[in-house]
């Protein structure tokens, strides 16, 4: 003596009819059912809503304003650090350039040795250009090393002045 409800399932996208479904009175689809929450979970959620025990619900911790640092004291330090950083970058660039030039000169020397040993050795145009630029590379290396030593001397002098 149970009463049933017939649910019309509607029409599919291709136009065919779905079969009607029979359900008992009071039946609730899974999607509409409430999710079970254990007693401990319900208590935890209530505590989270109300805040820590003993506090009033409106009492929220206030955010402190950020601390402002004096700008005059630190501005000189940042300028000196920027100068040192720029100086360090320049020194690093010069060191890399010197290393690259030394490598090129070493390659030229080995290439010339190979040519002296084996006169029939075939070399390509790039190698010929490299050999022809040997003097240019030596001159550039000498200039780079001089500026590098000047920068290092200036750097040592400036660090000694800062220490005093």
Number of C-alpha atoms within 10 A of each C-alpha: 3 5 9 13 12 11 11 12 11 12 11 9 7 6 8 9 12 11 11 11 11 12 13 11 11 9 9 10 7 8 7 7 8 7 8 8 9 8 8 9 11 12 12 10 11 11 12 11 10 14 15 10 9 7 10 10 11 8 9 9 6 6 6 6 6 6 6 6 8 8 8 8 9 10 11 11 11 11 11 13 12 12 12 15 12 12 16 15 12 15 18 13 14 19 15 12 16 20 13 14 20 15 12 18 20 12 15 19 14 12 16 14 11 12 14 11 9 10 8 8 9 8 10 7 8 9 15 12 10 17 18 12 14 16 12 11 19 15 11 15 19 14 12 18 15 12 14 19 13 11 17 15 11 13 16 10 11 13 11 10 9 8 6 5
